[in-house]
Amino acid sequence: MILYLNNGNQIRGDLIKSAVVRSDMSPIPVTLEAEIRIDEDMADRLAEGEIITLGGQGDELRIIKSTKVLNRVSQGRREMDAIQITALLNACHTVSFVRGRAIIKENVSLSSLYRAAGASIKSVDGDFPVPRFYCLVGDTPSFHINRVLQEEGGIVRWKDGRLAFFRLADLFSQDPSMDLPDNASDDIDSGFIERHEIPWFYSLKDDASFVFGNRQDARSVRYAPFKNVQRLRNMSTCLVQRKTSKINLAAGIVAGDLVNIVGADPLCVITAAHAFFSGTDGSGSDQYTKLWLGDLQE
């Protein structure tokens, strides 16, 4: 895995003890967790608030947590100091911070909500209007953006340096990014959990009559104010994890990509974790991609 410091210098591979890049469908869709051996200059460039760049994709991530690991002993010898970092996609990392001032918007685009929370993205592919958005003092914008996405029945993903919105059904009309044998993954059966954790929703009209979402199946029930039928149905639509698969490192696979399961229905990547372990501490080197795959539950 190739990482660059904010001065443009590449971090030597033998100094990267471990690094995991995760791509998922959250409002901040790319994260990095790494442990890196350091000297005095590198310590300053891996401090909280600094930028680290992923090789290949060129994505910039801002370090939000940096913890020094001092002089551990491994196999009878003392190692160099190291720093453990957690970094978020720089273009939208600000939506993860608790607000000191409220954000109250009506009839604005999704990209406007990101910018109101301090994000630097200029646009969102597939942008859509949001009727109302409230993030009060002490709340986190990412939580409320995620709720907006749920009401719209879609997700955001980061690919090729751009943030894009996709409705969940549209994810399954893409061309597959890769083929995967059906026996190359572990199956997950979650029917009982689905009945408890995927509710159907209802709301009230101005005349106090009920508005119902999808209540065909026996599931838990939640009330959601100011919602029409379409949004209520969207809120019960989600991706349900069906498989996990560990494959050779494939850093180009991101959340939202479609995977063709040979001999079965295609599944969507919910999370892709690209892991690198150098083995310089004697624990053994390894690099791989782990995929969490799901299908559409309406």
Backbone bond lengths (Angstrom), bond angles and torsions (degrees), N, CA, C in turn:
res aa  C-N    CA-C-N  psi(-1)  N-CA   C-N-CA  omega(-1)  CA-C   N-CA-C  phi
1 M - - - 1.453 - - 1.525 109.29 -
2 I 1.335 116.50 134.04 1.462 121.92 -176.25 1.530 109.23 -104.95
3 L 1.335 115.20 125.28 1.460 121.83 177.96 1.519 108.58 -127.83
4 Y 1.335 115.58 143.25 1.461 121.49 178.96 1.524 110.30 -119.48
5 L 1.339 115.71 141.47 1.459 121.70 173.05 1.522 109.67 -77.98
6 N 1.341 116.01 171.22 1.464 118.91 -176.96 1.529 113.55 -72.08
7 N 1.336 118.44 -7.48 1.470 121.15 174.52 1.526 111.96 -93.75
8 G 1.338 116.26 4.45 1.460 121.19 178.46 1.506 114.57 91.38
9 N 1.318 118.24 -7.45 1.469 120.96 179.98 1.518 111.27 -77.84
10 Q 1.325 115.57 137.36 1.465 120.09 176.89 1.520 109.79 -79.22
11 I 1.330 115.61 139.41 1.465 120.42 175.31 1.530 108.33 -78.55
12 R 1.304 116.55 126.01 1.470 120.24 179.90 1.522 110.44 -57.55
13 G 1.338 115.37 139.55 1.456 120.54 -177.20 1.509 113.56 -60.03
14 D 1.349 117.59 -34.05 1.450 119.29 -178.48 1.525 112.52 -73.77
15 L 1.357 117.04 -12.60 1.462 120.32 176.73 1.534 112.13 -88.07
16 I 1.329 116.82 -16.79 1.463 120.74 178.59 1.526 108.21 -86.90
17 K 1.317 116.39 100.82 1.463 119.30 179.95 1.525 110.49 -68.67
18 S 1.322 116.26 -42.72 1.463 120.59 178.44 1.513 108.84 -156.46
19 A 1.321 116.40 150.57 1.461 121.78 176.23 1.521 108.34 -154.25
20 V 1.325 115.96 133.94 1.460 121.67 177.52 1.529 107.98 -130.82
21 V 1.333 115.73 118.62 1.463 121.65 174.78 1.521 107.67 -102.02
22 R 1.334 115.79 125.48 1.467 120.40 -179.39 1.522 110.39 -113.11
23 S 1.308 114.71 133.05 1.461 122.10 172.41 1.523 107.50 -114.48
24 D 1.334 116.60 124.21 1.467 118.92 178.85 1.523 109.92 -141.55
25 M 1.324 116.79 -168.53 1.459 121.93 -173.73 1.520 112.64 -106.03
26 S 1.304 117.48 20.94 1.457 121.64 179.69 1.527 109.66 -80.61
27 P 1.339 118.86 167.24 1.470 120.73 178.27 1.526 113.74 -59.26
28 I 1.344 118.17 -22.60 1.466 122.34 171.28 1.521 106.06 -114.37
29 P 1.340 117.87 92.61 1.466 120.05 -162.28 1.525 117.57 -84.21
30 V 1.343 119.11 1.08 1.469 120.43 178.26 1.523 108.91 -135.67
31 T 1.332 116.67 131.82 1.466 121.88 176.67 1.524 109.45 -135.56
32 L 1.318 115.13 159.14 1.468 121.84 177.55 1.513 108.68 -134.52
33 E 1.332 116.16 133.56 1.460 122.35 169.58 1.518 107.00 -124.71
34 A 1.331 116.63 127.97 1.459 119.47 -175.61 1.515 110.73 -148.43
35 E 1.338 115.52 154.94 1.453 122.50 170.53 1.524 106.86 -123.71
36 I 1.336 116.11 121.96 1.459 122.07 -170.62 1.521 109.87 -129.43
37 R 1.341 116.26 130.41 1.464 120.44 173.66 1.527 109.52 -68.28
38 I 1.311 116.88 146.16 1.460 119.65 -171.52 1.525 113.01 -134.34
39 D 1.340 114.48 157.15 1.454 122.25 160.77 1.533 105.98 -115.00
40 E 1.331 117.45 -172.41 1.460 119.90 -173.21 1.527 111.99 -63.82
41 D 1.328 117.52 -41.16 1.466 120.07 -178.94 1.515 111.30 -66.78
42 M 1.332 116.91 -42.22 1.461 119.73 -178.95 1.510 111.59 -66.36
43 A 1.309 118.50 -32.58 1.466 120.95 -179.44 1.518 110.53 -58.60
44 D 1.346 116.63 -41.36 1.463 120.03 179.19 1.519 111.62 -67.67
45 R 1.327 117.48 -33.29 1.463 120.76 -176.73 1.526 113.04 -86.59
46 L 1.315 117.08 -3.68 1.463 121.47 174.13 1.520 111.00 -114.02
47 A 1.334 116.29 21.68 1.464 121.36 178.92 1.528 109.95 -79.94
48 E 1.318 115.11 162.96 1.460 120.60 177.78 1.531 110.24 -57.55
49 G 1.333 115.68 133.23 1.454 121.49 -179.64 1.509 114.29 97.30
50 E 1.343 118.43 -13.98 1.459 121.76 179.38 1.527 110.45 -79.95
51 I 1.352 115.07 162.66 1.464 122.23 -178.35 1.524 109.78 -104.68
52 I 1.318 115.53 137.82 1.460 121.88 172.65 1.528 107.24 -127.28
53 T 1.333 116.19 140.03 1.465 121.18 -172.87 1.518 110.62 -114.87
54 L 1.339 115.68 136.49 1.456 121.31 178.11 1.515 109.56 -83.48
55 G 1.336 116.84 130.48 1.449 120.78 175.01 1.514 110.62 -68.66
56 G 1.318 116.38 151.58 1.460 120.41 -179.65 1.512 110.65 88.93
57 Q 1.354 116.71 -73.56 1.451 120.42 -179.04 1.520 112.56 -74.49
58 G 1.345 117.31 -29.90 1.460 120.75 -177.53 1.507 114.20 75.51
59 D 1.329 117.29 13.97 1.461 120.33 -179.10 1.523 110.24 -71.83
60 E 1.326 116.12 135.80 1.459 121.61 177.19 1.522 109.64 -95.71
61 L 1.332 115.76 134.09 1.459 121.52 178.22 1.525 109.32 -125.13
62 R 1.314 115.32 140.34 1.463 120.27 -179.59 1.529 109.16 -99.98
63 I 1.308 115.71 130.39 1.459 121.28 -179.75 1.532 109.26 -73.81
64 I 1.314 116.78 121.77 1.466 120.45 179.33 1.528 111.85 -108.03
65 K 1.333 116.40 -12.27 1.460 120.35 176.36 1.515 108.85 -146.43
66 S 1.336 116.41 130.52 1.459 121.69 -179.17 1.522 108.20 -139.07
67 T 1.327 115.98 117.75 1.461 120.94 -176.06 1.520 109.71 -125.51
68 K 1.324 117.26 126.22 1.458 121.41 -178.71 1.519 110.28 -82.17
69 V 1.330 116.22 135.66 1.459 123.59 176.91 1.516 106.98 -110.56
70 L 1.323 118.17 115.42 1.461 121.97 -169.47 1.525 113.26 -94.62
71 N 1.300 116.66 126.21 1.467 124.71 161.20 1.526 115.18 38.89
72 R 1.321 116.45 56.38 1.457 118.12 175.44 1.527 110.42 -75.91
73 V 1.324 115.56 151.01 1.459 120.58 179.60 1.522 108.18 -102.04
74 S 1.335 116.97 127.34 1.458 122.27 -179.84 1.516 108.90 -131.74
75 Q 1.323 116.70 124.64 1.458 123.51 178.12 1.538 111.18 52.52
76 G 1.325 116.00 44.54 1.451 121.50 174.44 1.504 115.92 78.67
77 R 1.339 118.73 2.78 1.462 119.56 178.49 1.530 109.27 -128.03
78 R 1.316 114.88 151.78 1.453 120.47 -178.47 1.526 109.92 -87.11
79 E 1.333 115.79 130.38 1.451 120.57 -177.16 1.523 111.30 -87.69
80 M 1.340 114.40 166.20 1.457 120.17 169.41 1.524 109.35 -64.38
81 D 1.331 115.23 154.51 1.455 118.70 172.24 1.523 109.19 -60.86
82 A 1.320 115.82 154.46 1.459 120.76 179.37 1.522 109.25 -138.31
83 I 1.324 115.14 163.06 1.461 121.86 176.67 1.521 108.16 -126.61
84 Q 1.313 115.90 132.37 1.457 122.04 172.70 1.532 107.89 -97.86
85 I 1.324 116.03 125.88 1.458 119.60 -177.41 1.528 110.88 -122.73
86 T 1.317 114.56 151.50 1.460 123.12 168.80 1.520 106.65 -125.48
87 A 1.334 116.75 127.39 1.465 120.80 -176.35 1.525 110.11 -132.35
88 L 1.335 115.04 145.68 1.459 122.49 179.58 1.517 110.19 -117.28
89 L 1.322 116.45 153.66 1.456 121.97 178.53 1.527 109.81 -51.02
90 N 1.321 116.26 120.31 1.461 120.48 -171.39 1.524 112.64 -63.26
91 A 1.327 117.29 -34.22 1.466 120.62 -175.21 1.522 113.14 -60.50
92 C 1.333 117.23 -24.89 1.469 118.79 -176.96 1.525 112.50 -141.19
93 H 1.338 118.22 23.13 1.467 119.74 -176.87 1.523 112.52 -65.96
94 T 1.340 117.56 -24.76 1.470 120.10 -175.42 1.525 113.16 -65.89
95 V 1.330 118.30 -20.63 1.463 119.06 -179.01 1.527 111.49 -72.30
96 S 1.349 116.99 -5.64 1.470 119.91 178.86 1.526 112.25 -89.77
97 F 1.333 118.28 -5.93 1.460 121.27 -175.33 1.522 111.41 -92.34
98 V 1.319 115.80 139.49 1.464 121.23 176.07 1.528 109.11 -61.60
99 R 1.315 116.69 137.94 1.450 121.71 -174.40 1.528 112.35 -84.41
100 G 1.334 114.66 136.78 1.458 120.55 170.48 1.512 111.71 -92.85
101 R 1.356 115.58 -16.46 1.464 122.04 175.15 1.513 108.58 -130.49
102 A 1.313 116.35 143.81 1.460 121.09 -177.35 1.533 111.06 -71.96
103 I 1.336 115.42 151.93 1.463 122.41 170.08 1.521 106.96 -115.75
104 I 1.320 116.76 116.28 1.462 121.87 -179.80 1.521 107.31 -128.01
105 K 1.330 116.75 114.45 1.458 122.14 -175.93 1.526 109.73 -136.03
106 E 1.331 115.02 149.64 1.460 121.35 173.50 1.519 109.26 -137.26
107 N 1.326 115.50 139.23 1.462 122.98 177.47 1.536 112.32 53.67
108 V 1.333 114.54 53.87 1.462 121.05 176.48 1.521 108.70 -126.11
109 S 1.323 116.25 166.29 1.460 120.66 -179.39 1.521 111.16 -81.79
110 L 1.336 115.89 163.50 1.458 121.29 176.76 1.523 110.86 -60.90
111 S 1.329 117.31 -41.81 1.466 120.18 179.60 1.527 111.13 -62.14
112 S 1.334 117.46 -34.05 1.469 120.56 177.30 1.524 111.19 -65.08
113 L 1.321 116.89 -35.08 1.466 120.05 177.55 1.522 110.44 -65.67
114 Y 1.329 116.80 -43.25 1.465 119.93 176.97 1.528 110.47 -58.54
115 R 1.341 116.41 -47.23 1.463 119.70 -177.71 1.523 111.28 -66.53
116 A 1.327 117.50 -34.52 1.464 120.44 178.07 1.524 111.16 -64.00
117 A 1.339 116.42 -26.41 1.466 121.06 178.31 1.524 111.93 -91.83
118 G 1.346 117.38 7.71 1.459 121.16 175.01 1.506 115.66 98.48
119 A 1.340 118.19 0.74 1.464 120.11 -179.17 1.520 110.53 -69.59
120 S 1.335 116.41 153.97 1.465 121.34 -176.87 1.529 112.92 -100.33
121 I 1.317 118.65 5.31 1.464 119.93 179.61 1.531 109.81 -68.03
122 K 1.333 115.55 140.25 1.460 119.80 -178.71 1.516 112.23 -87.66
123 S 1.330 116.17 -30.18 1.459 119.95 -177.32 1.516 109.93 -157.26
124 V 1.319 115.09 166.20 1.463 122.88 174.52 1.517 107.44 -125.23
125 D 1.313 117.95 121.06 1.461 120.23 175.68 1.526 109.32 -60.79
126 G 1.331 116.46 133.81 1.457 119.95 -178.27 1.516 112.67 74.66
127 D 1.328 117.24 27.62 1.465 122.46 -177.55 1.530 110.90 -57.24
128 F 1.328 116.78 157.36 1.460 121.63 -179.40 1.530 109.61 -147.88
129 P 1.337 118.07 157.94 1.464 120.79 179.78 1.526 111.49 -80.33
130 V 1.315 115.83 143.44 1.467 122.47 178.47 1.527 107.83 -111.92
131 P 1.333 118.17 119.53 1.474 120.03 -176.21 1.521 113.72 -59.78
132 R 1.325 116.44 -46.00 1.468 119.40 179.18 1.519 109.98 -152.91
133 F 1.341 114.82 144.33 1.461 121.22 -177.91 1.517 108.48 -143.87
134 Y 1.327 116.06 126.24 1.455 121.32 178.97 1.526 109.10 -130.43
135 C 1.325 116.31 121.85 1.465 122.12 170.88 1.515 106.26 -127.82
136 L 1.311 116.97 105.63 1.459 121.84 -172.50 1.526 111.51 -83.70
137 V 1.297 115.06 168.84 1.469 121.04 177.92 1.525 109.25 -57.29
138 G 1.329 115.79 131.63 1.461 120.44 -178.73 1.509 113.85 91.10
139 D 1.352 117.85 -7.83 1.466 121.66 176.82 1.531 110.25 -94.38
140 T 1.336 115.51 167.18 1.456 122.34 179.40 1.523 109.56 -109.92
141 P 1.339 119.50 123.86 1.466 120.87 -177.48 1.520 114.33 -56.63
142 S 1.338 118.02 -35.17 1.465 120.10 -177.17 1.522 111.88 -58.39
143 F 1.346 116.67 -37.34 1.466 120.08 179.14 1.522 110.34 -62.96
144 H 1.320 117.40 -44.89 1.463 120.98 -176.40 1.525 111.60 -74.88
145 I 1.340 117.93 -32.07 1.463 120.12 173.41 1.522 109.99 -64.73
146 N 1.316 116.79 -39.63 1.461 120.12 177.97 1.530 111.07 -62.28
147 R 1.322 116.63 -37.02 1.468 120.29 177.57 1.525 110.92 -66.73
148 V 1.334 117.28 -38.47 1.462 121.25 175.57 1.526 110.50 -60.16
149 L 1.334 116.72 -43.77 1.459 121.09 179.02 1.520 111.12 -63.00
150 Q 1.330 116.70 -39.66 1.459 120.63 177.99 1.523 110.63 -62.36
151 E 1.324 117.01 -43.15 1.459 120.59 -179.30 1.527 111.83 -66.03
152 E 1.338 116.15 -28.33 1.458 120.41 179.63 1.528 111.63 -87.95
153 G 1.345 116.85 -7.59 1.458 120.91 178.02 1.512 113.45 73.30
154 G 1.351 116.81 36.44 1.456 118.99 -178.18 1.515 113.27 -150.35
155 I 1.329 114.33 -170.45 1.476 121.82 -177.66 1.530 108.68 -141.68
156 V 1.331 116.05 166.95 1.462 120.10 168.95 1.524 108.25 -112.34
157 R 1.312 114.89 148.98 1.462 119.97 174.22 1.521 109.03 -140.41
158 W 1.321 114.94 155.36 1.464 122.08 178.98 1.520 108.53 -110.16
159 K 1.329 115.95 120.42 1.463 120.05 178.78 1.516 108.79 -150.84
160 D 1.330 116.31 137.88 1.464 122.72 179.16 1.526 111.58 54.95
161 G 1.323 115.93 37.66 1.456 120.53 175.00 1.505 115.54 75.32
162 R 1.332 117.79 16.96 1.464 120.59 -179.12 1.526 110.19 -135.59
163 L 1.334 114.26 148.51 1.454 120.87 174.83 1.521 108.18 -96.25
164 A 1.316 116.54 131.60 1.464 120.54 -176.61 1.520 110.24 -134.70
165 F 1.338 115.03 145.18 1.468 121.51 175.00 1.520 109.03 -100.29
166 F 1.340 115.40 134.94 1.460 121.88 176.13 1.520 108.95 -130.19
167 R 1.309 117.18 134.93 1.456 119.38 166.85 1.525 108.40 -73.37
168 L 1.328 116.12 146.45 1.466 119.62 -171.23 1.517 112.13 -58.81
169 A 1.332 117.59 -39.81 1.465 119.47 -178.89 1.526 111.41 -64.66
170 D 1.339 116.67 -32.08 1.466 120.18 -178.35 1.527 111.96 -70.46
171 L 1.328 117.47 -23.54 1.463 119.81 178.21 1.520 111.52 -60.00
172 F 1.339 116.55 -29.30 1.462 120.81 -175.01 1.531 112.30 -91.30
173 S 1.330 116.75 1.75 1.463 120.12 174.95 1.526 111.74 -101.45
174 Q 1.344 117.41 3.12 1.455 121.71 177.13 1.527 110.90 -75.30
175 D 1.321 115.22 164.71 1.464 120.29 168.19 1.530 108.19 -76.26
176 P 1.331 118.33 136.28 1.472 120.46 179.67 1.525 112.13 -60.16
177 S 1.315 115.67 143.45 1.465 121.24 177.96 1.517 111.98 -84.93
178 M 1.337 117.04 -21.60 1.459 120.48 -179.84 1.521 109.19 -163.70
179 D 1.331 115.28 161.95 1.462 121.96 172.89 1.518 109.03 -102.49
180 L 1.318 116.06 145.04 1.463 120.72 -179.73 1.525 108.65 -140.72
181 P 1.324 117.92 124.16 1.471 119.33 177.77 1.525 110.92 -60.57
182 D 1.317 116.47 144.84 1.461 120.97 -177.50 1.523 111.79 -63.31
183 N 1.337 116.96 -29.44 1.465 120.00 -177.61 1.530 112.43 -90.68
184 A 1.352 117.43 9.13 1.465 120.81 -179.12 1.529 111.46 -98.88
185 S 1.328 116.64 19.25 1.465 119.94 -177.94 1.520 109.40 -148.95
186 D 1.323 114.49 164.49 1.462 121.54 178.90 1.518 109.65 -98.47
187 D 1.334 115.93 130.81 1.465 120.77 179.90 1.523 110.92 -81.97
188 I 1.345 115.11 150.86 1.462 121.73 178.62 1.521 108.15 -129.42
189 D 1.306 117.09 126.59 1.461 122.85 177.37 1.524 107.94 -110.56
190 S 1.339 116.44 115.66 1.463 119.71 -173.30 1.525 112.76 -128.85
191 G 1.327 117.17 29.95 1.456 120.48 -176.48 1.513 114.03 -56.75
192 F 1.328 117.65 -43.54 1.473 120.66 -179.10 1.524 110.92 -63.66
193 I 1.337 116.07 -44.48 1.466 120.18 -179.39 1.519 110.94 -65.40
194 E 1.343 116.79 -38.22 1.466 120.14 179.58 1.525 110.82 -57.81
195 R 1.328 117.29 -41.63 1.468 120.14 -177.36 1.521 111.57 -64.24
196 H 1.324 117.28 -26.04 1.459 120.96 -178.78 1.528 112.94 -94.76
197 E 1.318 117.50 -30.60 1.461 120.03 -170.41 1.521 114.40 -108.78
198 I 1.326 118.75 -5.87 1.470 121.04 174.20 1.527 107.30 -113.85
199 P 1.311 118.59 90.19 1.468 120.54 -174.76 1.528 111.79 -80.93
200 W 1.328 116.13 166.83 1.461 119.69 162.41 1.531 107.26 -103.91
201 F 1.325 115.41 156.93 1.455 120.71 -170.29 1.524 111.31 -119.78
202 Y 1.324 115.13 155.73 1.461 121.09 172.41 1.518 109.41 -138.53
203 S 1.328 115.15 160.02 1.461 121.11 178.82 1.524 108.43 -141.58
204 L 1.331 116.10 -173.49 1.462 122.39 179.91 1.523 110.26 -128.77
205 K 1.332 116.17 140.28 1.455 121.17 173.24 1.527 109.86 -82.08
206 D 1.323 115.78 174.90 1.464 120.26 179.16 1.524 112.40 -62.08
207 D 1.333 116.08 -27.56 1.469 119.45 179.80 1.529 112.18 -89.78
208 A 1.343 116.70 11.47 1.465 123.94 176.83 1.528 113.67 74.44
209 S 1.337 117.82 9.27 1.463 119.76 174.19 1.529 109.24 -81.27
210 F 1.328 115.49 156.85 1.459 120.78 -174.47 1.533 111.75 -82.25
211 V 1.324 115.10 147.77 1.466 123.52 169.83 1.516 106.56 -122.38
212 F 1.336 116.72 127.44 1.458 120.23 -175.67 1.527 111.60 -113.69
213 G 1.315 115.32 146.32 1.448 121.87 171.03 1.513 110.15 -89.45
214 N 1.314 116.84 -148.64 1.457 122.02 -178.70 1.527 109.70 -80.01
215 R 1.322 116.20 106.23 1.463 119.82 -179.19 1.526 111.74 -119.15
216 Q 1.332 116.65 31.46 1.459 120.92 179.64 1.520 111.94 -67.85
217 D 1.352 116.60 -35.80 1.460 120.29 -177.07 1.524 110.30 -102.49
218 A 1.335 115.04 154.34 1.464 120.42 177.50 1.526 109.14 -76.94
219 R 1.337 115.80 106.12 1.463 121.20 -178.64 1.520 108.89 -141.09
220 S 1.324 115.78 170.72 1.457 119.83 174.77 1.531 109.32 -65.04
221 V 1.335 116.42 160.74 1.462 122.01 -171.90 1.525 109.28 -124.38
222 R 1.363 115.91 140.43 1.457 121.27 177.93 1.531 109.60 -134.77
223 Y 1.341 114.96 146.10 1.456 121.12 175.39 1.520 110.01 -93.70
224 A 1.327 117.68 135.99 1.463 122.63 178.52 1.526 108.44 -134.20
225 P 1.326 119.46 114.01 1.464 121.53 -176.45 1.523 113.03 -73.40
226 F 1.340 115.96 152.86 1.471 123.74 172.32 1.521 113.07 61.37
227 K 1.314 117.85 38.24 1.474 120.51 -178.59 1.518 110.23 -120.42
228 N 1.346 115.86 142.05 1.456 120.25 173.42 1.533 109.96 -91.63
229 V 1.334 115.72 -179.86 1.467 119.99 -174.91 1.524 111.07 -62.03
230 Q 1.345 116.90 -43.09 1.455 119.69 -176.82 1.522 112.01 -62.17
231 R 1.328 117.05 -43.89 1.460 119.69 179.81 1.524 111.34 -67.99
232 L 1.310 117.00 -35.90 1.463 119.60 177.38 1.524 110.95 -63.33
233 R 1.333 116.24 -40.02 1.469 119.56 178.07 1.528 110.69 -69.56
234 N 1.327 116.45 -39.40 1.469 119.76 177.58 1.522 111.91 -58.97
235 M 1.318 116.06 -37.75 1.461 120.25 -175.38 1.518 113.03 -67.19
236 S 1.329 117.09 -19.98 1.468 120.85 176.78 1.526 112.38 -95.55
237 T 1.336 116.74 -2.97 1.458 121.36 179.08 1.527 109.34 -89.84
238 C 1.306 116.86 130.12 1.466 119.44 -176.60 1.525 109.87 -157.50
239 L 1.324 114.70 171.34 1.461 121.29 172.14 1.521 108.41 -95.49
240 V 1.314 116.31 133.19 1.456 121.84 179.69 1.523 108.59 -113.08
241 Q 1.317 115.97 127.63 1.465 120.45 -177.73 1.518 111.27 -65.10
242 R 1.333 115.76 128.85 1.464 121.97 -179.84 1.523 113.08 -117.69
243 K 1.336 117.58 -28.62 1.461 120.64 -176.47 1.524 110.37 -146.06
244 T 1.322 116.01 156.37 1.460 122.54 164.40 1.524 106.80 -126.30
245 S 1.320 115.59 145.99 1.459 119.36 -177.49 1.519 109.59 -145.88
246 K 1.327 116.17 135.58 1.467 122.84 176.44 1.519 107.52 -109.41
247 I 1.342 116.40 120.29 1.458 121.70 -175.15 1.530 109.41 -128.55
248 N 1.328 116.35 173.42 1.458 120.27 173.44 1.526 109.74 -59.54
249 L 1.323 115.98 150.62 1.456 120.88 -176.41 1.529 110.85 -50.78
250 A 1.340 115.15 123.40 1.470 121.99 178.74 1.520 107.25 -137.35
251 A 1.339 115.47 78.27 1.461 121.06 -171.68 1.523 113.12 -65.23
252 G 1.336 117.53 -16.27 1.461 119.77 179.68 1.512 114.28 -77.90
253 I 1.332 118.36 -13.13 1.462 121.61 179.02 1.521 109.36 -79.41
254 V 1.343 116.68 129.20 1.460 120.79 -179.98 1.526 109.38 -128.73
255 A 1.323 115.19 165.09 1.461 120.38 175.40 1.526 109.47 -58.08
256 G 1.324 115.69 139.21 1.455 120.98 -177.67 1.510 113.94 97.37
257 D 1.348 117.83 -15.02 1.461 120.68 175.83 1.525 109.67 -71.24
258 L 1.318 115.39 152.91 1.453 121.19 178.32 1.525 109.29 -99.81
259 V 1.329 116.53 136.14 1.460 122.56 179.37 1.521 108.46 -115.96
260 N 1.311 116.32 127.16 1.455 121.72 177.76 1.521 109.37 -82.80
261 I 1.331 116.74 112.98 1.466 121.65 177.08 1.523 107.54 -88.93
262 V 1.321 116.02 110.58 1.464 120.88 -175.36 1.526 109.65 -61.24
263 G 1.313 115.64 123.41 1.458 120.90 179.88 1.513 114.09 84.76
264 A 1.331 118.42 7.02 1.465 121.75 -179.83 1.522 108.52 -149.92
265 D 1.322 116.25 -179.58 1.462 120.87 179.94 1.531 110.58 -72.66
266 P 1.327 117.69 147.03 1.471 119.80 177.36 1.524 111.36 -65.49
267 L 1.321 115.84 152.45 1.458 122.49 179.38 1.517 109.45 -126.44
268 C 1.316 114.95 155.42 1.461 121.32 -178.95 1.527 110.01 -99.96
269 V 1.325 116.31 143.61 1.466 121.63 177.10 1.527 108.70 -75.97
270 I 1.323 116.63 115.16 1.466 121.42 176.19 1.530 109.62 -83.42
271 T 1.318 115.75 -45.40 1.468 122.12 176.48 1.520 108.51 -141.02
272 A 1.339 115.80 139.01 1.458 121.70 172.75 1.523 107.78 -123.78
273 A 1.326 116.75 122.17 1.466 121.96 179.14 1.520 108.71 -113.26
274 H 1.324 116.29 118.75 1.460 122.60 -179.90 1.524 107.71 -103.03
275 A 1.318 116.66 114.22 1.468 121.90 -170.09 1.528 110.85 -114.52
276 F 1.346 114.24 141.37 1.463 121.40 177.42 1.521 108.58 -136.00
277 F 1.336 116.38 127.81 1.463 122.40 176.03 1.533 106.87 -128.42
278 S 1.336 116.67 118.34 1.459 120.56 -173.04 1.519 113.07 -73.88
279 G 1.343 117.19 -27.64 1.456 120.40 -178.30 1.512 113.58 77.59
280 T 1.324 118.21 9.98 1.467 120.81 -178.71 1.523 112.91 -71.68
281 D 1.318 117.39 -11.08 1.470 119.84 175.97 1.517 111.51 -96.53
282 G 1.336 116.82 8.55 1.461 121.01 178.66 1.504 114.80 88.24
283 S 1.331 117.89 3.70 1.463 120.34 -176.95 1.526 113.01 -88.02
284 G 1.331 117.62 -4.57 1.459 120.52 179.78 1.518 111.19 99.03
285 S 1.328 116.09 135.28 1.464 120.62 -179.09 1.532 110.05 -87.36
286 D 1.321 115.61 151.93 1.458 120.44 178.64 1.523 108.11 -165.22
287 Q 1.307 116.57 150.73 1.461 121.94 170.19 1.521 108.07 -150.53
288 Y 1.316 114.85 135.47 1.462 120.01 -174.27 1.524 109.59 -162.20
289 T 1.317 114.90 169.10 1.466 122.50 172.22 1.522 108.18 -120.06
290 K 1.318 116.39 132.00 1.463 120.96 174.62 1.520 108.60 -111.97
291 L 1.328 116.08 130.69 1.453 122.39 -177.26 1.513 110.99 -114.83
292 W 1.318 115.56 136.28 1.461 122.88 170.00 1.518 106.28 -106.77
293 L 1.328 117.46 117.83 1.462 122.79 -170.63 1.518 111.18 -115.56
294 G 1.334 116.23 143.15 1.462 119.35 -178.22 1.503 112.68 -145.19
295 D 1.323 115.47 167.14 1.460 121.86 174.14 1.517 110.33 -117.51
296 L 1.318 116.14 176.82 1.466 121.72 -173.43 1.515 110.64 -88.73
297 Q 1.305 116.21 128.46 1.464 123.24 175.40 1.520 108.06 -113.71
298 E 1.332 116.97 116.89 1.472 120.61 -178.47 1.520 111.21 -110.71
